[in-house]
Amino acid sequence: MTPPSTQDPLALSLPESATPAPALRAAASVPPPLGLLAELTHRCPLRCPYCSNPIELARQAAELDTATWLRVFREAADLGVLQLHLSGGEPTLRRDLPDLVRGAAEAGLYTNLITSAVTLDAARVNALAEAGLDHVQISFQDADPASADRIGGYAGGHAKKLTAAAAIRAAGLPLTLNAVVHRQNLERLPEMIDLAVALGARRMEVAHVQYYGWALANRDALLPTRAQLDAATATIDSARTCLKGRLTIDYVVPDYHAARPKACMGGWASSVMVVAPTGRALPCHAAESLPNFDFPDVRTHSLAAIWNHSEAFNRYRGTAWMTGPCAGCPNAEIDWGGCRCQAHALTANASNTDPACALSPHHALLATALEHATTTHFTYREPGRPPAR
Amino acid sequence: MSLDEASQPRLARGFRLRQDAARGRTVVLGPERVFEADETALATLALIDGERSVATIIDTLVAQYVAPRAEIAGDVLEMLADLVERGVVTS
């Protein structure tokens, strides 16, 4: 699947004082989640080398059934979730997708389909629109078809996406174009923005690759240079100005060139809950990479119990768990210590300060990684074939 | 995209008003976005339907609230222009 933006919780922006005040956070009850990311399946025709699914992919036989997902959606709405992101893997590989959309819409949830779109045709798009789908986000791997097909590891994929995007607009559904950017496609960011406008997207998400799991295994082939990052930032700034009112661009910056870490998911278990295909509830899509966690199962626990009371969701909530430079840091409630998965992936301790922070004793690891990023070879995502590290 | 009193604005496709019972408020939901609507915004958004003109909306609000028309017109036009720029409202 397309890596969700970890900069903001699913790029959820709450410009008008919707974020709970610090005083509320400290209260006994936990503010409810705004979003539910439902990873319906890990199956996917694409093989993107930066896939945000875990290295250990769930098999189809282990996926939650229709009735369980529908119950999860109703529980989410009751808990206070407003938006449901139907993702994967490739969510359209679930034959019951229209039923899932209908059930979610009946529960009052805003439904957002996050898809590669290579399996969508006009008939399937119309069935989803009919079921009450609110919005579609299509991932594009590049603006150049040959490069896009190479990055996705799927011949002819780019052309299928163009056809699907037209079908989505013809059905009257609003469209977001998601572009995951890295060293091998950043030169064509202006063309990717042009593509979003040409396809009638009203929103675009430009997300630099975040380095966990498959992306970490491909880091040497993906990390952008400083010059590429600066050029991309300038491109985004100018496009935002000249496309104001026509295209909204959300931009997820990479943290390997940063001095301060990202506020990953807006803070651990603060506004989004993820449910993996097997029913495991997670505070973020990459959390299954963390050892020594007992992530609760939605088949045996209610979403409310998981969100409010589970040890896994409470472990890194707030600031009390912080150590090292995070403890007492004036930015502690701005970046929430950065990303637990990155801390674990790079320092082998998920409780450490994210090495993206210049105050981390491990910060030099990032500069070293940038120096080593010279290959163009991809290790593609393959079920049952974890990448050599 | 410019907006004036003759415009007939409506919520853009993909955006809708919804009660947020868990938090005791009304919100505008859109793609990856949640906007909290204050009282003025709510009163205006409840009236936009793609048919009513901005002038009609202002007149309706003038009848509801005790404030000079010029003041309400300024607030409404400014808010709608901002929402058009953010892609929430089309005119």
Interface residues (C-beta under 8 A of the other chain):
Chain A: L10 A11 L12 S13 L14 P15 E16 S17 A18 P32 L34 L79 G80 L82 Q83 G108 Y110 N112 D134 H135 Q137 G172 L173 P174 T176 R202 R203 E205 K244 G245 R246 L247 T248 D250
Chain B: M1 A12 R13 G14 R16 R18 D20 A21 A22 R23 V27 L29 G30 P31 E32 R33 V34 F35 E36 A37 D38 V84 E85 R86 G87
